[in-house]
C-alpha cells in the first residue's frame, strides 16, 4: 500500500468500483427476494460506467497535455469523490426503503 499520487488514483477507482458492486448486489438481492427480478437493471450500471468511469479515465489520459501537471488531477479527484458520494447515498437510500 503506497501513498503516492498514482496509488491514490488507483484507490479512487477501486472505491468507485467497490461501491458500484455493493450497490449492484443490494439491488440484485432486493429484486430477487421481492420476486421482481428483471435483468434490465444491469443496463443502469453499464450506463454509470459510461457516464462516470470513462470521463475519469479520459481526464487522466489528458494529463500529459496539462501544462501545470495538477489541474486535471484535481478534477479527477473531485469527480471521483463525487461518484463515491453518489454511490454511498444510493446505498443508504436503498436501506431506508
MIDOSE-1310 file (N, C-alpha, C; in nm, 2 decimals, decimal comma, always signed):
residues 97
xxxx	+0,09/-0,12/+0,00/+0,00/+0,00/+0,00/+0,09/+0,12/+0,00; +0,08/+0,20/-0,10/+0,16/+0,32/-0,12/+0,08/+0,45/-0,10; +0,15/+0,55/-0,09/+0,08/+0,68/-0,06/+0,12/+0,78/-0,17; +0,16/+0,74/-0,29/+0,19/+0,83/-0,39/+0,06/+0,87/-0,46
xxxx	+0,07/+0,97/-0,55/-0,05/+1,02/-0,62/-0,11/+0,91/-0,71; -0,02/+0,84/-0,77/-0,07/+0,73/-0,86/-0,14/+0,62/-0,78; -0,10/+0,60/-0,66/-0,16/+0,50/-0,58/-0,30/+0,55/-0,54; -0,31/+0,68/-0,50/-0,44/+0,73/-0,46/-0,54/+0,73/-0,58
xxxx	-0,49/+0,75/-0,70/-0,58/+0,74/-0,82/-0,63/+0,60/-0,83; -0,55/+0,50/-0,81/-0,60/+0,37/-0,82/-0,70/+0,34/-0,71; -0,67/+0,38/-0,59/-0,76/+0,36/-0,48/-0,90/+0,43/-0,50; -0,90/+0,54/-0,57/-1,02/+0,61/-0,60/-1,10/+0,52/-0,70
xxxx	-1,04/+0,47/-0,80/-1,12/+0,38/-0,89/-1,16/+0,25/-0,82; -1,08/+0,20/-0,74/-1,12/+0,08/-0,66/-1,24/+0,11/-0,57; -1,24/+0,22/-0,51/-1,35/+0,26/-0,42/-1,48/+0,28/-0,51; -1,47/+0,34/-0,62/-1,59/+0,35/-0,71/-1,64/+0,22/-0,75
xxxx	-1,55/+0,13/-0,80/-1,60/+0,00/-0,85/-1,65/-0,08/-0,73; -1,59/-0,07/-0,62/-1,63/-0,15/-0,50/-1,77/-0,10/-0,45; -1,79/+0,03/-0,45/-1,93/+0,07/-0,41/-2,03/+0,04/-0,52; -1,99/+0,04/-0,65/-2,08/+0,00/-0,75/-2,12/-0,14/-0,74
xxxx	-2,02/-0,23/-0,71/-2,06/-0,37/-0,69/-2,15/-0,39/-0,57; -2,12/-0,32/-0,46/-2,20/-0,33/-0,34/-2,35/-0,29/-0,37; -2,36/-0,18/-0,44/-2,49/-0,13/-0,48/-2,56/-0,23/-0,57; -2,49/-0,28/-0,67/-2,54/-0,38/-0,76/-2,59/-0,50/-0,68
xxxx	-2,52/-0,55/-0,59/-2,56/-0,67/-0,51/-2,68/-0,64/-0,43; -2,69/-0,53/-0,37/-2,80/-0,49/-0,29/-2,93/-0,49/-0,38; -2,92/-0,43/-0,49/-3,03/-0,42/-0,58/-3,07/-0,56/-0,63; -2,97/-0,64/-0,67/-2,99/-0,78/-0,71/-3,07/-0,86/-0,61
xxxx	-3,02/-0,86/-0,48/-3,09/-0,94/-0,38/-3,23/-0,88/-0,35; -3,24/-0,75/-0,35/-3,38/-0,70/-0,32/-3,47/-0,74/-0,43; -3,43/-0,73/-0,55/-3,52/-0,77/-0,66/-3,55/-0,92/-0,66; -3,45/-1,00/-0,63/-3,47/-1,14/-0,63/-3,56/-1,18/-0,52
xxxx	-3,55/-1,12/-0,40/-3,64/-1,16/-0,29/-3,78/-1,11/-0,30; -3,79/-1,00/-0,37/-3,93/-0,95/-0,40/-4,00/-1,02/-0,51; -3,92/-1,09/-0,59/-3,98/-1,17/-0,70/-4,00/-1,08/-0,82; -3,94/-0,97/-0,82/-3,95/-0,88/-0,94/-3,82/-0,87/-1,02
xxxx	-3,75/-0,98/-1,03/-3,62/-0,99/-1,09/-3,64/-0,96/-1,24; -3,56/-0,86/-1,29/-3,56/-0,83/-1,43/-3,41/-0,79/-1,46; -3,36/-0,86/-1,56/-3,22/-0,84/-1,59/-3,19/-0,70/-1,65; -3,29/-0,62/-1,67/-3,27/-0,49/-1,73/-3,21/-0,39/-1,64
xxxx	-3,21/-0,41/-1,51/-3,14/-0,32/-1,42/-2,99/-0,31/-1,43; -2,93/-0,41/-1,50/-2,79/-0,41/-1,52/-2,75/-0,30/-1,62; -2,84/-0,26/-1,71/-2,81/-0,16/-1,80/-2,78/-0,03/-1,73; -2,84/+0,00/-1,62/-2,82/+0,12/-1,55/-2,67/+0,13/-1,50
xxxx	-2,62/+0,01/-1,46/-2,48/+0,01/-1,41/-2,38/+0,02/-1,53; -2,42/-0,03/-1,64/-2,33/-0,01/-1,76/-2,34/+0,13/-1,80; -2,45/+0,20/-1,79/-2,46/+0,34/-1,82/-2,38/+0,42/-1,72; -2,37/+0,38/-1,59/-2,29/+0,45/-1,49/-2,14/+0,44/-1,53
xxxx	-2,10/+0,32/-1,58/-1,96/+0,31/-1,62/-1,93/+0,40/-1,73; -2,02/+0,42/-1,82/-2,00/+0,50/-1,94/-2,01/+0,65/-1,90; -2,09/+0,69/-1,81/-2,10/+0,83/-1,77/-2,01/+0,87/-1,66; -1,96/+0,78/-1,57/-1,88/+0,82/-1,46/-1,73/+0,77/-1,47
xxxx	-1,71/+0,65/-1,51/-1,58/+0,59/-1,51/-1,50/+0,64/-1,63; -1,56/+0,63/-1,75/-1,50/+0,67/-1,87/-1,45/+0,82/-1,87; -1,53/+0,91/-1,83/-1,47/+1,05/-1,82/-1,35/+1,06/-1,72; -1,36/+0,99/-1,61/-1,24/+1,00/-1,52/-1,12/+0,94/-1,59
xxxx	-1,13/+0,83/-1,67/-1,02/+0,78/-1,74/-0,97/+0,87/-1,85; -1,06/+0,94/-1,91/-1,02/+1,04/-2,02/-0,95/+1,16/-1,95; -0,99/+1,20/-1,84/-0,92/+1,31/-1,77/-0,78/+1,27/-1,74; -0,76/+1,15/-1,69/-0,62/+1,11/-1,66/-0,54/+1,09/-1,79
xxxx	-0,60/+1,04/-1,89/-0,52/+1,03/-2,02/-0,48/+1,16/-2,08; -0,56/+1,27/-2,04/-0,52/+1,40/-2,09/-0,42/+1,47/-2,00; -0,38/+1,41/-1,90/-0,29/+1,48/-1,80/-0,15/+1,51/-1,86; -0,12/+1,45/-1,97/+0,01/+1,48/-2,03/+0,01/+1,61/-2,11
xxxx	-0,11/+1,66/-2,14/-0,12/+1,79/-2,21/-0,15/+1,90/-2,11; -0,16/+1,87/-1,98/-0,18/+1,97/-1,88/-0,05/+2,04/-1,85; -0,04/+2,17/-1,88/+0,09/+2,24/-1,85/+0,13/+2,26/-1,71; +0,03/+2,26/-1,62/+0,06/+2,27/-1,48/+0,09/+2,14/-1,41
xxxx	+0,03/+2,03/-1,46/+0,06/+1,90/-1,41/-0,04/+1,86/-1,30; -0,12/+1,95/-1,25/-0,20/+1,91/-1,13/-0,35/+1,95/-1,15; -0,38/+2,03/-1,25/-0,52/+2,08/-1,26/-0,61/+1,96/-1,30; -0,57/+1,88/-1,39/-0,66/+1,76/-1,43/-0,66/+1,66/-1,32
xxxx	-0,56/+1,65/-1,25/-0,56/+1,55/-1,13/-0,66/+1,60/-1,03; -0,66/+1,73/-1,00/-0,76/+1,78/-0,91/-0,90/+1,75/-0,96; -0,93/+1,78/-1,09/-1,06/+1,74/-1,15/-1,09/+1,60/-1,13; -0,99/+1,51/-1,15/-1,01/+1,37/-1,14/-1,05/+1,33/-0,99
xxxx	-0,98/+1,39/-0,89/-1,02/+1,35/-0,76/-1,15/+1,41/-0,72; -1,18/+1,53/-0,76/-1,32/+1,59/-0,74/-1,43/+1,50/-0,80; -1,41/+1,46/-0,92/-1,50/+1,38/-0,99/-1,51/+1,24/-0,92; -1,40/+1,18/-0,88/-1,40/+1,06/-0,81/-1,47/+1,06/-0,68
xxxx	-1,45/+1,17/-0,60/-1,52/+1,18/-0,47/-1,66/+1,20/-0,49; -1,70/+1,28/-0,60/-1,85/+1,30/-0,63/-1,91/+1,16/-0,66; -1,85/+1,08/-0,74/-1,91/+0,95/-0,77/-1,91/+0,86/-0,64; -1,81/+0,86/-0,56/-1,81/+0,79/-0,44/-1,93/+0,83/-0,35
xxxx	-1,95/+0,96/-0,33/-2,06/+1,01/-0,25/-2,19/+0,97/-0,31; -2,20/+0,97/-0,44/-2,33/+0,93/-0,51/-2,36/+0,79/-0,47; -2,27/+0,70/-0,48/-2,29/+0,56/-0,45/-2,32/+0,54/-0,31; -2,25/+0,61/-0,22/-2,28/+0,59/-0,07/-2,42/+0,64/-0,04
xxxx	-2,46/+0,75/-0,11/-2,60/+0,80/-0,08/-2,70/+0,70/-0,14; -2,67/+0,64/-0,26/-2,76/+0,54/-0,32/-2,78/+0,42/-0,23; -2,66/+0,37/-0,17/-2,67/+0,26/-0,08/-2,75/+0,29/+0,04; -2,73/+0,40/+0,10/-2,80/+0,44/+0,22/-2,95/+0,45/+0,19
xxxx	-2,99/+0,51/+0,07/-3,13/+0,52/+0,03/-3,19/+0,39/+0,01; -3,12/+0,29/-0,04/-3,18/+0,16/-0,06/-3,21/+0,09/+0,07; -3,14/+0,12/+0,18/-3,17/+0,06/+0,31/-3,28/+0,13/+0,38; -3,31/+0,25/+0,34/-3,42/+0,33/+0,40/-3,55/+0,28/+0,35
x	-3,56/+0,24/+0,22/-3,69/+0,20/+0,17/-3,71/+0,05/+0,17
